[in-house]
Amino acid sequence: MTERPTERPWWIAAGTVAWGAIVLAKAAELPQFDQHAGVGPGFLPSAIGLGLVLLGLILAWQIHRGVSFEEQGAEDINESHVVSYGALGLAAAACALPMLTMKQLGFVLTCTGCFVLVAAAFKSRRWALNAVIGFAFSLLCWWLFRRLGVQLGGFLPIAGV
């Protein structure tokens, strides 16, 4: 029985370079330098995009050289572990919640909801405690950002507060 040669994963290198090129193209739309801060809003995304392109090219070079990319063993891997789609759904809902509720409920209540959903995804069933902790952290962050001059909207926009 002959062993099939290991296929080279060129698509990984190509995807990394393409992702970096997309980031670079979008970052080019932003100013790279600013007269007040020196560094503009497009500088860091440009650096990340350039880094991705370089890493993709290095990866392509390694693939060309024949470096094998084998799965690495882990100490505590459990082969029989199944995906908890309920937890995944709760985490996805926490990610989608700001898009749906930020304008109506505001930063504090939206982040509180995100905290409760993520805690539930990690199997915490102390809903009231999670809500209190999430509310406290969200309120603290909202207040600190307001002190720094970052406007996150009102405390409760739906009530006009």
LOLO-806101 format. One record per residue (C-alpha): x, y, z. Coordinates in steps of 0.5 Angstrom, whole numbers, padded with zeros to 4 digits, always signed. Each point is the difference from the previous one (the first is absolute). Layout:
N
XYZ...
***
This chain:
161
+0000+0000+0000+0003+0007-0002-0001+0006+0004-0003+0006-0003+0005+0006+0000-0003+0005+0005-0004+0006-0003+0003+0007+0000-0005+0004+0003+0001+0006-0004-0006+0003+0001+0002+0002+0007+0005+0004-0002-0004+0003-0006-0006+0001+0005+0005+0004+0005+0003+0004-0006-0007+0002-0002-0003+0002+0007+0006+0004+0001-0001+0003-0007-0007+0002+0002+0002+0003+0006+0005+0004-0003-0005+0002-0006-0005+0003+0006+0005+0003+0004+0003+0004-0006-0007+0004+0000+0002+0002+0007+0005+0006+0002+0007-0004+0002+0002+0006+0004-0003+0006+0004+0003+0007+0002-0003-0001+0007+0002-0007+0002+0005-0001-0005-0003-0007-0002-0006+0000-0004-0006-0005+0000+0003-0004-0006+0007-0001+0003-0002-0006+0004-0004-0004-0005+0005+0001-0005+0005-0003+0005-0004-0006+0001-0002-0001-0007+0008+0001-0002+0001-0005+0005-0005-0005-0002+0003+0001-0008+0007-0002+0003-0002-0006+0004-0004-0003-0006+0006+0001-0004+0004-0003+0005-0005-0006+0001+0000-0001-0008+0008+0000+0000-0001-0005+0006-0005-0004-0004+0005+0000-0006+0006-0003+0004-0005-0006+0002-0001+0002+0007-0005-0005+0002-0006+0003+0004-0002-0006+0005-0006+0001+0005+0004+0000+0007-0002-0004+0006-0003+0003+0006+0000-0002+0007-0007+0001+0002-0003-0001-0006-0007-0004+0000-0001-0004-0007-0008-0001+0003-0001+0007+0001-0006+0002-0004-0002+0007-0001-0005+0004+0004-0004+0003-0005-0005+0004+0005+0007+0003+0003+0002+0002-0007-0007+0003-0001+0000+0004+0007+0007+0003-0002-0002+0001-0007-0006+0004+0003+0004+0004+0004+0004+0002-0006-0006+0002-0004-0003+0004+0006+0003+0006-0001-0002+0001-0007-0007-0001+0002-0001+0004+0007+0006+0005+0000-0004+0006-0002-0006-0002+0004+0003-0002+0006+0006+0003+0001+0007-0002+0001-0001-0002+0007-0006-0005-0001+0002-0003-0006+0007-0002+0003-0004-0002+0006-0004-0005-0005+0007-0002-0003+0003-0002+0007-0006-0004+0002+0000-0004-0007+0007-0001+0000+0000-0003+0007-0006-0004-0001+0004-0003-0006+0005-0002+0005-0005-0004+0004-0001+0006+0005-0007-0001+0002+0000+0006+0005-0004+0005-0004-0001+0005+0005+0007+0000+0003+0003+0000-0007-0005+0006-0002+0002+0004+0006+0008-0001-0002-0001+0002-0007-0004+0006+0002+0005+0002+0005+0006-0001-0005-0004+0003-0006-0002+0006+0004+0008+0001+0003+0002+0000-0008-0005+0004-0002+0002+0005+0005+0007+0000-0001-0001+0001-0007-0004+0006+0001+0005+0003+0005+0005-0001-0006-0004+0003-0005-0003-0005-0004-0007+0000-0001-0004-0006+0000-0006+0003+0000-0005+0001+0006-0001-0005+0006-0007-0002-0002-0002+0003-0007-0006-0003-0001-0002+0003+0007+0003+0007-0002+0005-0001+0005
***
